[in-house]
Every structure is written in C-alpha cells, then in structure tokens.
Amino acid sequence: MLENCQDAKQRWGGVSQIVDRWLAERQQMLVKYCALSDTKDADDTARGTKLRAMCEIMVDYVSAGHFEVYDQLLKEGQDFGDADAVKAGAELFTKVDATTEEVLDFNDKYQEIDDLTTLDIDLSRLGEVLEARFSAEDQMIAVLHDVHKDMI
C-alpha cells in the first residue's frame, strides 16, 4: 500500500512539476511582454531585441503546452476515470487551440520584418489572445489536475 502511494506521488507529482515549470515559463513570458510594452519610446533596435526574447519564450511556452502539458492533464483525468473532467478539458483545449494560430502569426510576423510601426497595436491584440488562452489553461488545470490532488 505504501508503495502504491509512493508510485502515485511520483506519477502525479511529475505532472505537478511539469505544470509548475510551465507556469513559471508563462510568468517569464509575461515579464518580457510587459517589459516590451513599456518600451514604446525606445529605439527599434532595443525593442526588437526585447521582442525577439519575448517571442522565443512565447513559442516555447505554447509548444510545451501542446506537446507536453495538455496531454499530461488529459491523461491524468483519464487515469482517474473522471469522464466529466476529460470532456471539460477537451472543450477547454478547443478554446486554447483557437488562440494558437494568432500567437504563432504574431511570432512569424515579427521574425520576418524589422518594421515595428504596428507593434503596439499587435501587442494589444496579443495581450487579449493570451488572456483568453491563460483563462482556458487555468480552467484545464483546475478540472483535470487540481481536483485530483486529494486523491494522491
């Protein structure tokens, strides 16, 4: 019995570590986003450097969500036999996935051009997209992971 508890802690503790690392990456991205937003009067070279740094972590964050975190969360719901959570998670994933193209389009646009004249408008729109994404991701964590913490 003790061995089963340790296995469960290792298994789901690993999910917690993945989620924690991913959320820390989100925070780093937001810090870079805010720093970039605060440089409206800076020259394009300084803004471009900050923009590339923010885009790099943003793409890493989005990729980690799609290729690591969401799968782990859905698997956790399935392993706990929580059909309602899995269904809710799948619906939330659809909301998250809808934001992915806009995030990647932003990245692609600013990887290919040096013209930052529309950056402030694009950053504003990106902020709205990220806010919607974070809300859906947080709900996924709540329904697929946090709800099972007491069962481990």
N, C-alpha and C positions, 0 to 999 in steps of 0.2 A: 504494500500500500504506500509506504513512504517512497519507494522507488517510482511509483506511478505519479506521485505528487511532484517529485523532482523532475521527471520527464515532462510533465505538464508545464512546470515553471520554465524549464529550458526551452520548450517549444514555443509557448506563448510569450515568455519573456523576450524571446528573439523577435517576435512581432512588435513588442513594445519598443525594443531597441531600434528596429527599422523605422517605426513611426516617429520615435523621438529624434532620430538622426535626420529624418526627412523634414520634420517640423523645424528643426534648428536651421536646416538649409533654407526653408521658407523665410525664416526670420532674417537670415543673412541677405536674401534676395530683397526683402522689403527695406532693409537698411540701405542697400545700394540704390534701390528705386527712389527712396526719399532723398538720398544724397544727390542723385541725378536731378530730381525735381527742384532741388534747392539751388541749382547752378544755372539758373536762367540767364544771368548776366555774364557768365563765364564765356571764355572764347570757345570756339567749336572744337579745338584740339583737346582741351580739358574735358569738355562734355563728351566728346567722342570716346575718350579713354574710360570715363565712368560708364558710358552707355555700353561699351563692349564688355566691361566687367559685370554689369548687371545682366546683360543678355546671356553671358556664359553661365552664370549660376541659375538663371531662369530656365534655360533649356535643360540643364542638369536636373533641376527640380521637377520639371514636367516629365522628363524621361524616367526619373526614379519613381514617380507616381504611377506612370503607365506600365513600366516593366518590372516593378518590384512591389510597391506598396499596395496598390489596389488588388492585385492578385492575392497577396497575403491576407488582406482584410476579408475578401470574399471567401477564401479557403477557411479562415477561422470561423466565419458564420456557418459554412457548410459542415465543418468538423463538429461544431456544437449542435448541429441539427436544427439550426434556427432559420427555418424557411422564410419567415416574415422578414427577418433581418437581411437575408440574402436577396429577397425580392426588392426591399427598400434600397439596399446597396446597389443593385443593378440599375434601378431608376436614378439614383444619385450619380452613378457613374455616367449615365447618359448626359446629365447636366454638365458634369466635369468635362466630358469628351467634347461637348459642344464649344467649350472655350479654347480647346487645344489649338485649333486652326488659327484663331485670332492671335494667340500668343506666339505661335511659330511664324505667322505672317509678319508680325511686328519685328521679330528677330531677323527674318530674312530681308525685310526692307532695309534695316539699318546695318546689315552686314554688307549690303551691296551699294550703298550710297554714302557720300560724305555730306550731303545736304541735310542740315538739321533744322531747316526752317519750319517744318511741320511737327517737330519732335514734341513740343509741349502739348499740342492737340492729341497726338498719338499716345503720349504718356497718360493723358487724362482718360482716354478710352481704354488703354491697357489697365489702368487702375480699376475701372469699373468691371472689366472682364475678370481680373484677378480676384476682386472682391466676391464676385459670384462663384468663382471656382473654389475659393477658400471656404465659403459657406457650405457648399455641397461636400467638399472634402471633410470638413469638420463633422458634418452630419453622418458621413460614411464611417468615420472613426467612432462616433458615438453609438451607432446602431450595430456595427459589426465587431467592434473591439471592446470599447469601454463597458458595454453591457455584460460582457463575459468575465470581467476581471475578478469578480467574487467567486466565480466557479473554478478558478485555477487554484 
